[in-house]
Amino acid sequence: MVMMVGQLTAIAEAAPCEWKAPSPKAESRLHQLAPYIGKLKPVIAHHLLQRYTAPNDVVLDCFSGSGTIPLEALLLGRRVLAYDTNPYAVTLTRAKLEAPASLEMASEQLVQRIASAEERPRYEDEQIPDWVRKFFHPETLQSALRFADECIEKDDQFLLGCLLSILHHQRPGFLSYPSSHLVPYLRDRKFPRDEYPEMYEERALAPRLAAKLRRTYKDTHSKNRSSVLGVGHTNVSDLELDCSVDAIITSPPYMNALDYVRDNRLRMWFLDRRTADYSPEPTEKKDQSDAITDAFARNALKFLRPGGYCVLVVGETVFRKRVTTHPAERMLSKLTSVCPALQVEQIIQDEIPDVRRSRRSGAATKRELILVLRKDGGPISM
Ligand SMILES: C[S@@+](CC[C@H](N)C(=O)[O-])C[C@H]1O[C@@H](n2cnc3c(N)ncnc32)[C@H](O)[C@@H]1O
């Protein structure tokens, strides 16, 4: 199919209605491990993987975020390569791919980590910045920090991910003073300390993590960890693989709309104590989409085998209700100029419901276009 840039939204097909269905009962609970801005709906990852890959295929997601595509790929019996630059994203992706096989195993691991964390030295107040301290009762913060250190030292990304998932919210199962869940803002005006004193008491870590494990293991996660061929912290500009891949399925960063550092700052501080308080200023003012697309075209596409699919879920950027050209247009023109062997197979359009957006006004993404491209040359793998 020959495609002129500028025609994408006009010729896009509506997403199949099964993508809009509420999460199917069969969906793994691991997908709900923790919030992440710009997270893809698992049902979409499921359908894209079913349609454009075959069992045992090697699937690359070089912008893995919270690991939706790699986890679903693993559950469908594909082999996976998953990378991201954001440390919180890498922890979540690894947590999902490396989760222990059963609740019993996870619970045993938890008991050990809690016991070892309690042996660790306490933090001095001056080691913790004020903006972090204001979210927690001091004793809760001590336990959470020492538990994080223990998991980091043992490279236990699963329990680390569980800790980050219950770090902040206003519900009793969480660790912070009342605050929002996705992006960390205190909700002390809505829940003043004198009216809601119980929300400002110490929160015991062990029972909350145990409850988190029970919620996570309500279903079974049958997946083969040896099918994870590579996962970690890699900028797409430095991507190097030692094998070819059968498919690339990924959602590139919504550079102007979502700010992965600022919005994840509290969880990221637990992973890297040099993370600063980025509120209220956005951290990534410069739109780097073109540079990232270029790096993706040069470094990722060369590993795609002839005949393999490259499926990109691209969010539309909206600034104060003004819709700019859909980034998929620029992306497609750049990708096909670097890799002329790419052919457009299909364009799918999907509306993003309000609940999935981190901000409902101002800069946000409202519509996703899914570019389905195929590299010329080999047999079709479906
Ligand atoms: C739209 S999100 C991916 C969301 C993911 N599909 C999910 O379901 O959670 C894009 C991701 O790209 C990552 N990213 C941004 N710049 C990157 C780069 N240069 N190399 C690799 N990853 C990058 C961000 O940290 C973010 O996690």
The ligand as a MOL file (V3000), in Angstrom:
LIG
                    3D

  0  0  0     0  0            999 V3000
M  V30 BEGIN CTAB
M  V30 COUNTS 27 29 0 0 0
M  V30 BEGIN ATOM
M  V30 1 C 4.1970 5.4860 26.0260 0
M  V30 2 S 5.3690 4.9500 27.2050 0 CHG=1
M  V30 3 C 5.2850 3.1940 27.0630 0
M  V30 4 C 4.1040 2.6550 27.7940 0
M  V30 5 C 4.0380 1.1350 27.8010 0
M  V30 6 N 3.6530 0.5880 26.5260 0
M  V30 7 C 3.0880 0.6630 28.8990 0
M  V30 8 O 2.0880 0.0030 28.6050 0
M  V30 9 O 3.3480 0.9960 30.0650 0 CHG=-1
M  V30 10 C 6.8970 5.3430 26.4530 0
M  V30 11 C 8.1240 4.9550 27.2470 0
M  V30 12 O 9.2820 5.3520 26.5020 0
M  V30 13 C 10.3210 5.6070 27.4370 0
M  V30 14 N 11.3840 6.3700 26.7600 0
M  V30 15 C 11.4490 7.7110 26.5240 0
M  V30 16 N 12.5590 8.0220 25.8390 0
M  V30 17 C 13.2240 6.8420 25.6250 0
M  V30 18 C 14.4420 6.4980 24.9590 0
M  V30 19 N 15.2090 7.4370 24.3710 0
M  V30 20 N 14.8270 5.1930 24.9290 0
M  V30 21 C 14.0600 4.2390 25.5310 0
M  V30 22 N 12.9090 4.5000 26.1890 0
M  V30 23 C 12.4850 5.7830 26.2250 0
M  V30 24 C 9.6160 6.3380 28.5790 0
M  V30 25 O 10.3590 6.2320 29.7720 0
M  V30 26 C 8.2640 5.6150 28.6180 0
M  V30 27 O 8.2720 4.6320 29.6090 0
M  V30 END ATOM
M  V30 BEGIN BOND
M  V30 1 1 1 2
M  V30 2 1 2 3
M  V30 3 1 2 10
M  V30 4 1 3 4
M  V30 5 1 4 5
M  V30 6 1 5 6
M  V30 7 1 5 7
M  V30 8 2 7 8
M  V30 9 1 7 9
M  V30 10 1 10 11
M  V30 11 1 11 12
M  V30 12 1 11 26
M  V30 13 1 12 13
M  V30 14 1 13 14
M  V30 15 1 13 24
M  V30 16 1 14 15
M  V30 17 1 14 23
M  V30 18 2 15 16
M  V30 19 1 16 17
M  V30 20 1 17 18
M  V30 21 2 17 23
M  V30 22 1 18 19
M  V30 23 2 18 20
M  V30 24 1 20 21
M  V30 25 2 21 22
M  V30 26 1 22 23
M  V30 27 1 24 25
M  V30 28 1 24 26
M  V30 29 1 26 27
M  V30 END BOND
M  V30 END CTAB
M  END
